[in-house]
Amino acid sequence: MAKAPAPSMPTPNQIKDAWEAVREINPMARIVAVGPDGVKFDYAVDELTAKRQNGPKRYGEK
């Protein structure tokens, strides 16, 4: 039986496209990790209210 291929890293264009899409939603977003699972972002903390801003929710998330 053949082995499943290893997950591949996102290309520079995929990283750039994801970053631009997230920045449209939250201009303070920043990339914190890039790996086979995709690009992970962190969203800025609003220092005036000391609350973490939430990004867009995934389907089914409350």
C-alpha atoms as a printed R data frame, in Angstrom:
   type eleno elety resid chain resno       x      y      z
1  ATOM     1    CA   MET     A     1   0.000  0.000  0.000
2  ATOM     2    CA   ALA     A     2   1.362  3.429 -0.931
3  ATOM     3    CA   LYS     A     3   2.139  6.029  1.721
4  ATOM     4    CA   ALA     A     4   0.021  9.147  1.896
5  ATOM     5    CA   PRO     A     5   1.959 12.200  0.752
6  ATOM     6    CA   ALA     A     6   3.238 14.518  3.445
7  ATOM     7    CA   PRO     A     7   1.307 17.772  3.828
8  ATOM     8    CA   SER     A     8   2.895 20.601  1.910
9  ATOM     9    CA   MET     A     9   3.670 24.102  3.085
10 ATOM    10    CA   PRO     A    10   1.602 27.009  1.718
11 ATOM    11    CA   THR     A    11   3.195 28.891 -1.137
12 ATOM    12    CA   PRO     A    12   4.273 32.532 -0.717
13 ATOM    13    CA   ASN     A    13   1.291 33.601 -2.848
14 ATOM    14    CA   GLN     A    14  -1.151 31.638 -0.657
15 ATOM    15    CA   ILE     A    15   0.340 33.225  2.471
16 ATOM    16    CA   LYS     A    16   0.082 36.708  0.947
17 ATOM    17    CA   ASP     A    17  -3.516 36.136 -0.208
18 ATOM    18    CA   ALA     A    18  -4.574 34.849  3.225
19 ATOM    19    CA   TRP     A    19  -2.862 37.765  4.988
20 ATOM    20    CA   GLU     A    20  -4.535 40.345  2.726
21 ATOM    21    CA   ALA     A    21  -7.969 38.750  3.255
22 ATOM    22    CA   VAL     A    22  -7.564 38.737  7.038
23 ATOM    23    CA   ARG     A    23  -6.224 42.315  7.064
24 ATOM    24    CA   GLU     A    24  -9.424 43.477  5.349
25 ATOM    25    CA   ILE     A    25 -11.382 42.102  8.307
26 ATOM    26    CA   ASN     A    26  -8.953 43.186 11.024
27 ATOM    27    CA   PRO     A    27  -6.169 45.626 10.073
28 ATOM    28    CA   MET     A    28  -4.269 44.800 13.275
29 ATOM    29    CA   ALA     A    29  -3.958 41.077 12.446
30 ATOM    30    CA   ARG     A    30  -0.518 39.551 12.151
31 ATOM    31    CA   ILE     A    31   0.848 36.188 11.061
32 ATOM    32    CA   VAL     A    32   2.142 34.103 13.968
33 ATOM    33    CA   ALA     A    33   2.780 30.739 12.293
34 ATOM    34    CA   VAL     A    34   3.035 29.164  8.865
35 ATOM    35    CA   GLY     A    35   2.990 25.395  8.548
36 ATOM    36    CA   PRO     A    36   1.470 22.421  6.761
37 ATOM    37    CA   ASP     A    37  -1.839 23.191  8.509
38 ATOM    38    CA   GLY     A    38  -1.935 26.666  6.980
39 ATOM    39    CA   VAL     A    39  -1.355 30.200  8.162
40 ATOM    40    CA   LYS     A    40  -2.237 31.135 11.749
41 ATOM    41    CA   PHE     A    41  -3.031 34.689 12.746
42 ATOM    42    CA   ASP     A    42  -3.111 36.693 15.947
43 ATOM    43    CA   TYR     A    43  -5.473 39.605 16.380
44 ATOM    44    CA   ALA     A    44  -4.486 42.790 18.171
45 ATOM    45    CA   VAL     A    45  -5.458 43.515 21.729
46 ATOM    46    CA   ASP     A    46  -7.456 46.687 22.210
47 ATOM    47    CA   GLU     A    47  -5.401 48.333 24.969
48 ATOM    48    CA   LEU     A    48  -8.165 50.737 25.968
49 ATOM    49    CA   THR     A    49 -10.603 47.986 26.905
50 ATOM    50    CA   ALA     A    50  -7.970 45.258 27.511
51 ATOM    51    CA   LYS     A    51 -10.118 42.791 25.603
52 ATOM    52    CA   ARG     A    52  -8.887 40.563 22.849
53 ATOM    53    CA   GLN     A    53 -10.589 41.174 19.517
54 ATOM    54    CA   ASN     A    54 -12.159 38.069 18.039
55 ATOM    55    CA   GLY     A    55 -11.661 37.155 14.433
56 ATOM    56    CA   PRO     A    56 -14.401 35.771 12.219
57 ATOM    57    CA   LYS     A    57 -16.103 32.695 13.625
58 ATOM    58    CA   ARG     A    58 -15.972 29.373 11.871
59 ATOM    59    CA   TYR     A    59 -19.124 27.657 10.718
60 ATOM    60    CA   GLY     A    60 -20.931 26.221 13.734
61 ATOM    61    CA   GLU     A    61 -18.814 28.104 16.282
62 ATOM    62    CA   LYS     A    62 -20.667 29.977 19.024
